Amino acid sequence: MQDSRPLTPEEIEKAQQLNQLLRKVPDDPAILLRNKMQLEAQQRKQRRLPRGAEKSW
């Protein structure tokens, strides 16, 4: 939600600092995809039954 009041000089400065910090973050979709796939592989590995274990019915 946007306020209808104008921004104070402090708020403008804070917004500029935040934008500068965000520009420093590398935007690399390949890294994000690799990390997501690694996380999903770890989660599947944890859910998997140990070798020799049988599923109980």
C-alpha positions as CSV (number, residue, x, y, z in Angstrom):
1,M,0.0,0.0,0.0
2,Q,1.2,3.5,-0.8
3,D,0.7,6.4,1.5
4,S,-0.6,9.6,-0.2
5,R,1.9,11.8,1.8
6,P,5.2,12.7,0.3
7,L,8.3,11.0,1.5
8,T,10.6,12.6,4.0
9,P,14.3,13.2,3.2
10,E,15.2,10.4,5.6
11,E,12.8,8.0,3.8
12,I,14.2,9.0,0.4
13,E,17.8,8.4,1.6
14,K,16.8,5.1,3.1
15,A,15.2,4.0,-0.2
16,Q,18.3,5.0,-2.1
17,Q,20.5,3.0,0.2
18,L,18.3,0.0,-0.2
19,N,18.3,0.2,-4.0
20,Q,22.2,0.5,-3.9
21,L,22.4,-2.7,-1.8
22,L,20.0,-4.5,-4.0
23,R,22.0,-3.6,-7.1
24,K,25.1,-5.3,-5.5
25,V,23.3,-8.7,-5.3
26,P,24.2,-10.8,-8.3
27,D,21.2,-11.7,-10.5
28,D,22.1,-15.2,-11.7
29,P,19.2,-17.6,-12.4
30,A,21.5,-20.5,-13.0
31,I,22.8,-20.4,-9.4
32,L,19.2,-20.1,-8.0
33,L,18.1,-23.1,-10.1
34,R,21.2,-25.2,-9.1
35,N,20.6,-24.4,-5.4
36,K,16.9,-25.3,-5.7
37,M,17.7,-28.6,-7.3
38,Q,20.3,-29.4,-4.7
39,L,17.8,-28.7,-1.9
40,E,15.2,-30.9,-3.5
41,A,17.7,-33.7,-3.9
42,Q,18.7,-33.5,-0.2
43,Q,15.0,-33.5,0.8
44,R,14.3,-36.6,-1.3
45,K,17.4,-38.3,0.1
46,Q,16.1,-37.7,3.7
47,R,12.6,-39.1,2.9
48,R,14.0,-42.2,1.2
49,L,13.8,-45.5,3.1
50,P,17.2,-46.9,4.3
51,R,18.6,-49.9,2.3
52,G,17.0,-53.2,3.2
53,A,14.0,-51.5,5.0
54,E,10.6,-52.6,3.9
55,K,7.5,-50.4,3.9
56,S,5.0,-51.4,6.6
57,W,1.5,-51.9,5.4
